[in-house]
Amino acid sequence: MIRFAIIALVLATPVHAADMNVYIKNQQDRGVAVELSSRDREAVWPGGDKVYFLDAREKKSVPISCEAGERICYGAWVNGDDRMSFGVGPDRDQPPCEYCCFLCVEKSTQVVSVTK
């Protein structure tokens, strides 16, 4: 009986939205397109079939609202040539890697470096 009460309480607990910043650094000599995506649910940033564009060596800070504790990965590709990709890639079909994924933590900043 107690077990069912605990399960019901966990299921009834609302998911906590967290606001955080992602600081994206393009380490490439060419412009890149970057997209962030959740590994735990159907969420993509910036969303709406849009991407973050960064010129060569550009750095950009972007705010996102995510669910505390969810895993977020970046996918990036050379602007105009998605065959040259980084992280989980443009279609999010590459396996998650140690350096391209992070946890959503409220009021924090995560640095993402688009490297070779």
N, C-alpha and C positions, 0 to 999 in steps of 0.2 A: 504494500500500500504506500509506504514512504517512497519507494522507488518511483512509482507512478506520479506521485506528487512532485518529486524533483524533476522528472522528465517534463511534466506539464509546465512547471515553472520555467525551465530552460527554453521550452518552445514558445512560451508566452513573453519571454524577455525580448523587448524590441532591439533590433540591430542598431548599434550606436554609430551615427555618421561622424566621420572625422575629417577635418580640414587640414591639409598639409600642402607643402610646396615641394615641387620637383625642380631641381636645378639641372638643366640639361647642358652638357658641354660637347659641342661638335669638335672632335679631334681630327676630323678629316680635312683634306685640302679642297674638298668639293662640298657643295650644299647637300644637306640631307633632309629627309622627311622623317618625322618621329611620331609614333603612336604609343600610348600606354594602354595596357589591357589587364583586366583582372583574370586570374587563373581560377577564381572561386565562383564567379558569376558572370553573366553577360553584361559587362561594363567596359566601355572604351573611352579614353580621353584623347583628344578633345571631344570626340563623338560626332555624330551627324555627318559621316563621310568626310570629316576634316582631319587634318594632320598639323603638327607643329613643324614649320619650316625653319631651318637654321642654315645660314650661309656658312661658308668655310670658316672654321675656327670660332664661330659665334657661340655665345653662351646666353641662355635664356632661363628665367625662372617662371614656372607656371603653377598656379594654384589648382589643386584638385580636391574634390570631396569624395571620399571613399569610405568603406566600412572598416572600422578598426580591426586590425589583425588580418585583413585579406591580403593575398599575395598579388602583387602587381608586377608585370614584366614590360620591358620596352621592346619595341620592334622599330628598326630604322633601316633606311635604304638610301642609296645615292639618288638624289633628285633626278628623275628622268630615266633611271636604270635600276629597277627593283631586283635585278639579278645580283646586284652587289648589295648584300644586306648584312645587318648586324642584329644582335640580340635574338629575339624570337622571329624576326623577319616581318615582311609586310603582310603576310597572310596569317601570322601567328601560328605557323605550322612547324616551326623549329622547336626542338625540346628546350624547356627552360634551362638556363644556365646559372651558375653561381653568381656571376657578375651582372646579369641583366634582370634580375628579379629582386624585389624587396617587399617588406611588410608595410602596410598602411599604419602609421602611428600619428595620432592627433597632435597638432601643433609642432610638427617636426619638418625638417628639410632633408630630402634624399637627393644625393648627387648621382646623376646618370652620365657616364662618359661614353660617347659613341666612338669606340676605338676600333682598330683593325682586328 
